[in-house]
Amino acid sequence: MELTDLFNGNALSAVDAKGRLSVPAFIRSVIERRSDAKAVVIGTQEASPCLNAYDRSYAAILYRENERRRLAEEAADPLAHQARARRTFGMTEDVPYDTSGRIILPPMLRRKGRIEDLALFVGMGGTFEIWNPRLALEQGDEDLREIAAWRLEERGIAL
């Protein structure tokens, strides 16, 4: 599968007490071009305290990447592949969205991503991240901090 439609951009979405939020239009448009399902697959991120998400068809790309890494690393650390596979496929949930783009963020993933009242969506090409914007402000990536600060200031939220 060659990716011709990529997740580009960022947006901030309010999250209610039940974990309901709107998936931004820039995300939905890519999902709907890449997949027949109006759903996002949400999981944990390997290196950052955020969630990683993508359309259903992207799972095949992740499987191929995991297999490539397994073959390259198996002799050195056979347990690393199992941990990566669990994180990539076991720590995910398939979350459909309605016609207005609303989802309910699964409680376990909401807790893992430390998502509270706001969710910052950041395009990553083949995937996108979902951040607690306050956590994003604490990260070492200057661009991520700038995106989070700008989106929070745009909403009139003090930093």
Phi, psi and omega in degrees: 000124176261131180275118175252340178249120185242154177278109180237131175119187179204158180198158178246135181231139176285146178239127180273179185299334180270002179086015179276138178206165178261130173283125183301152182302323181296333177281309182301320182297321178290315179304315184288337173279330184266344187212152176281340184272137173270076184206154173241145172260122184242134178212186179276161180255141186294319191246350185229157180278063180216181176257150176247140183214159184193177176275164183302322184291339181289341180302325179297323177294317178297321178298313179300319179295318177298319179294319177301314180292323178299313181296325180285330189248352191306315182295323183285319184206086183296335180283338180299320179297316181298317179297317180295317180296319177298316181295317184289321186243327181278329181264039179234160173222140176272117188239107178287153174241153182276184185297336178267002177088013182275140174231168168246116180290121181304137185306317181298316181289324177300318179292314181299321180274357181055039180279127182249251184267352181222148176230126178260119178265130181229119178293140181230024182088261181286336181228181171219157179254153174236117185244150158286117186299333178290325174291323179299326178296338183267357185279163181283346182278112183299320180296318178298316178300319180294318177300311181298314180298316181297314181295321178292316178297323178302327178271359180078024180265124181293142179269000000 
